[in-house]
Amino acid sequence: MLKLGHFYIFFKMKTLPYFLLSLTLPLALFGKIETQVYGYVKLDAQYNSSDTGSTPSPAAVQVPLDNNKGLEHGELILDARESRIGVNLTETFKEIKLLGVVEGDFFTVTGDALNSNGRGFRLRHAYARAEWPSEVFMIAGQTWSTFMNSVIATANTVDFSGPVGAASAREPQFRVGYTKTLKKGKRYLVFQAAVEKQATDNIPNLATEIDTAQGEGQRYPLFVAKLTSHLKGFMGEVALAGSEDRYTDIDGRTKNKKVWGVQASLQIKHKRLGLYAHGQRLDGLNRLDGGNLPNVTATLTGVTLNTISIKRLKSWGWYAGGSWNFTKHLMMNAVYGWELADRDSIVEDALPTFLYKFTSIHANILYEFYDKWQTGIEYERLTVHSFGGENGQVNIAHFALWFFF
């Protein structure tokens, strides 16, 4: 450990990437700031019964349909792009606890896979948090959406994508919250409210240069509220989200769609056994489900096919699972996920290949060894159903090795 005034660096300077070093050194000039680099190196080795692409941990939407004969062959994937690195900056200023986080990984499709296997860096989290003695806190920056159950009922899988039917989205946001401590400080409630970036799908037939997938042209943010309870052996939460999708055509005409979502999650822990469940209803907010379904479906109408009809896509999703700890370092996990789009919310002339139903099964064993090392082996099964009546499935054998730092 190197001590530089009141600035502590918990790593060897020569091993720190330059982009993290440039963030931490200027902060050393302004007071007592502790800096800690964290992350992990991960190697994925998996065999897929069908071709789902070159990336490990495929999303359900990547599963090919059975009538796609060109992708029926199996494939072996060896990859390290899920490895990640981050930095925590912590300080206390007049009893206010301050935290800054910057984290990224290399889980992208960019780079030369034939020779160097170089991958582009991807920003995951970049936010600041302040917590007052009154237990009021504030978060500003990019991190998990307040709507997401990022702490409660999270599935422990080797697969990076996790079960279908889950909420998964990182959002630029401003969030405020309050923690109400209950009996003896071991039980508490957390109230949170946030405004987050609003974005929606680009519609190719709209013939406009406005990039709605980047949030362009939207006039309202996403409003989110959440209540979380932490009790002895039990945790639960419920969250609500709402906003408006706005689409603009080449002639400047706009179409506005009110969108909303609700999710509930619970988790029970008793000795070695852990059980959890999550459910969600999304109406035009399917971007919060990790990307399996679009927010809307659209079709051309009118005599000259110059009018676009847009329908909000409504979906249900849930997953449930459990874990069993054999020892402190050895555990078994299993989770089943399900997601379905309401067929009556899909335009009638949707492509036959449009995927509207997904299921997933994950079962694994995780083992920690040598302090910072972990290995896992997992069986995964993904199934999909298309609007045209075709099905698809893939069976995956997945092995992974982590080194945490």
C-alpha positions, 0 to 999 in steps of 0.5 A: 500500500502506498501512502500519499498524504491522506490519499491511499492507493490500494494497488500497485501503481504499475498495474493500474490502467492509465484511464483509472490513474487519470481519474484518481490522481487529481482527486488526491489534491483535494482531501482525504479520498480513499481509492480502491480498484476492484473487478475480476478476470473471467474466462468463459468456456461453453458449448452450445447445441446451436449457433447463437453467435460468437459471444458467450452467454447469449440472450434468449433473442439470439436463439435460432428457430428450428427452421433455420437449418444453417444454424443447427450445428453446435459451437464451442466458445472460449472468451474473456470479454466479460472481465471487468474493472472498476474504481471506488472513491470514498470520502467523508465530508462533515459527516456526509459519506461520499462515494464515486464509482466508475466501472466498465467491462469488455463485453462488446462485439468490436475488435479483431477476433481472428488475430488479437481478440481485442475488445472495446471498453464498455462503460457500465457504471459512472455515478456519485452517491452522498449519504447524510446522517439523517439516512437520506441519500442521493445518487447522480450518474449512470447505474442500474435503473431504480426500477430494477431489483438489483439487490433483492432476488438476483439470480446467481448464474454462470451465464452473464445474461441471467434468466428471462423475465428479469428487469435489466437496464442501466440508466443515467439518472438522478435518484433520492432516497430515505432509509427508515431504520426499524427495530434494533437497527436490523430491519429497515425500509428504503424509499426511492424516487428517480428521474431517468433517461427515457428512450425507445425503439427506432422504427425503420419505416418512420423514415426519420433521422431522429435516433429515439434509441438514444433518447432523441426527441423525447420530452419526458424522463422516465419516472420511477418510485420504489419501496424496499423492505429488509426484515430478518430472513426476508426482503421484498420490494415493489417498483413503479415506472412511467413515461411517454414514448414519442415518435416523429416522422419525416414530416414532423408529425408526432405520435405519443404513447404512454408507457408504464411498468411494475415489478415485485420481488421477494427473497427468503433466507433460512440457514443454508437455503435461499428462495427468491421470485420476481415478477413484472408487467411492462406496457411499452417499457420492454427495454427494461427487460434486457432487450428480448422484446421491443417497446412497440410494434409498427405497421404501414397503413392507409391507401398509399401505405404512408401512415404508420400505426404504432402499438405498445407491446405489453408483456409479462415476465417472471422467474423463480429459483433457489440456492443451497450452501453445502459449505461456506465455499460451495453452493448450488443454484437453480432458476426458471424464467418465463416471458410472454408478449401479449399477442393482441398487442402485436401488429397483425402483419408482424414478421413470422420470425418475430419472437414473442415467448421465451423460457430459460432454465439455469442449474449450476454449482459454484465453488470458491477456492484459494481466497480470490478464485471461483469456478462454476459449471452450469447447464442452461436451456433457452427456448423461444416461440415465434409469431409464425408458429416456429420454435427454437431451443438451445442447450448450453454447457457452460464452465467459467473461472474467475479471479477477483481483485 
